[in-house]
Amino acid sequence: MKGGVKVLNRNVELKRKKGKIPYWMIAEKLSIHENTIVRWFRQELSDKKKERISQAIKEVKQELKCTEK
C-alpha cells in the first residue's frame, strides 16, 4: 500500500499546473511522443525535466488563451 500512495504524490505540482491540458499537447511542445510524457509523470522527475514540462505547459496555456478570443 505504501507504494500506491507514493505514486499518487509524484509530480503533484506539475499535475496541478497541467490541469485539464491533454498530455498530447504538452508532448507536442516537447517534441516527444505522448506515451513518453505519460511515462515521465509516473516517476520522480529531475529538476531539468520539470522545468521543460513546466515551460511547455505555460506555452500551451498561452496558446489556448489566444484561441479563446
C-alpha positions as CSV (number, residue, x, y, z in Angstrom):
1,M,0.0,0.0,0.0
2,K,2.8,2.4,0.7
3,G,3.9,2.3,-2.9
4,G,0.5,3.2,-4.1
5,V,0.3,6.3,-2.0
6,K,3.8,7.4,-3.0
7,V,3.0,7.1,-6.7
8,L,0.0,9.5,-6.2
9,N,2.2,12.1,-4.7
10,R,4.8,12.3,-7.5
11,N,5.0,15.4,-9.5
12,V,1.9,16.9,-7.8
13,E,2.9,20.5,-8.6
14,L,3.2,19.7,-12.3
15,K,-0.1,17.8,-12.3
16,R,-1.8,20.9,-10.8
17,K,-0.2,23.1,-13.5
18,K,-1.3,20.7,-16.2
19,G,-4.9,20.8,-15.1
20,K,-7.1,19.5,-17.9
21,I,-4.5,20.0,-20.7
22,P,-4.1,16.8,-22.6
23,Y,-0.8,15.0,-22.4
24,W,-0.5,15.0,-26.2
25,M,-0.4,18.9,-26.3
26,I,2.4,19.0,-23.8
27,A,4.3,16.2,-25.6
28,E,3.9,18.0,-28.9
29,K,5.6,21.1,-27.4
30,L,8.4,18.9,-26.1
31,S,8.8,17.1,-29.5
32,I,8.2,13.8,-27.8
33,H,5.6,11.0,-28.1
34,E,2.5,11.3,-25.8
35,N,3.4,7.9,-24.2
36,T,6.8,9.3,-23.2
37,I,5.2,12.2,-21.2
38,V,2.7,9.9,-19.5
39,R,5.6,7.6,-18.5
40,W,7.6,10.6,-17.2
41,F,4.8,11.6,-14.9
42,R,4.8,8.1,-13.3
43,Q,8.3,8.7,-11.9
44,E,10.1,11.4,-9.9
45,L,11.4,13.9,-12.4
46,S,14.7,15.7,-12.5
47,D,14.6,19.4,-12.0
48,K,15.6,19.9,-15.7
49,K,12.7,17.8,-16.9
50,K,10.3,19.5,-14.5
51,E,11.4,22.9,-15.9
52,R,11.0,21.7,-19.5
53,I,7.5,20.3,-18.8
54,S,6.5,23.4,-16.9
55,Q,7.6,25.7,-19.7
56,A,5.6,23.5,-22.2
57,I,2.5,23.7,-20.1
58,K,2.9,27.5,-19.9
59,E,3.2,27.8,-23.7
60,V,0.1,25.6,-24.3
61,K,-1.9,27.7,-21.8
62,Q,-0.9,30.9,-23.6
63,E,-1.9,29.4,-27.0
64,L,-5.2,28.2,-25.6
65,K,-6.0,31.7,-24.3
66,C,-5.2,33.2,-27.7
67,T,-7.6,30.8,-29.4
68,E,-10.5,31.5,-27.0
69,K,-10.7,35.1,-28.1
